[in-house]
Amino acid sequence: MKDTVVISLNKFAPGAKELAEKLNADFELYSKETFGDIFSRYKRIAAVMSAGIAVRAAAPYLEDKWTDPSIVVVSPDLRYAIPVIGGHHGGNELARELGKFGIHPVITTATETRGLPSVEGIAEERGLEIINKDSTRAVNSSILDGETTIQIIDPPAIAIVPPGVSVLLENGEYIVGVGCRKGISKEEVLGAINSALSDAGIGRNEVLAYATTCLKKNERGLIDAIGEINGNLIFLDDETLKEQNPESPSRAQDKLGLPGVAEPAALALSKRKEIIMNKRKYGGVTVAVIR
């Protein structure tokens, strides 16, 4: 299935169909049910209609800007392309593609209007995944003020960063949450991770990051284990973990005031929130895998 669809009112269908062919996209005639039918099937939507119709039709299906498709309204005269949903998430890119066919892209995101990059744009351009997505609003605002720098860290390395720093990582789509008892050895952590990945049916090269609580930032056994396998270890603050609703009960609620460690940490950084393996104990280590 293609990742782009052109939706059009019937009266604008001839031009919209030609546009779909140029984009190598699917075509759908607009009806009250159209957005509901296609919303989860496409990454990008070009809507040949008024902005009001497109926004009202899409509104009931909007859930999360990180997973919703981007929507670009194309004026019925095929003169303008205006990203109205997900500009930083494919909309601006689609509008610029449409510009190749004589349709003027109208970009409204603040960084792009000033010729500056955005966190999302950098990630898209370099094929990276943004780990702490909640950071992007503040970081993009900082980019506008000229106060943000890009730091590239060569592996192997461990980075401990505060929540206001956007972390972009290469490769992988699974988040592995890890909790452990105090004073755990590197060997115990490595054994637990290897067993968990085997049980979950995934390889190390498919793991985007390992996540745990910031309370473990001095836990040498954990840090050294992740460093040995060249993994990315992310420490999460209490507030982030408390925002999660893990399926599995945890004693950390009583001991640390947290809903857990392994499962909430993996949930917090995962994109799809698809549980591959609920938290599972391997000796003194607890591991959860979430996509």
Buried (B, 14 or more C-beta within 10 A) or exposed (E): EEEBBBBBBEEBBEBBBBBBEEBEBBBBEBEEEBBEEBBEEBBBBBBBBEBEBBBEBBEEEBEEBEEBBBBBBBBBEBEBBBBBBBBBBBBBBBBBBBBEEEBEBBBEBBBBEEEBBBBBBBBBEEEBBBBBBEBBEBBBEBBBEEEBEEEEEEEEEBEEBEBEBBBBBEEBBBBBBBBBEEEBBBEBBBBBBBBBBEBBEBEBEBBBBBBBBBBBEEBEBBBBBBBEBEBBBBBBEEEBBEEBEBEBEBEBEEEBEBBBBBBBBBBBBBBEEEBBBBBBEBEBBBBBBBB
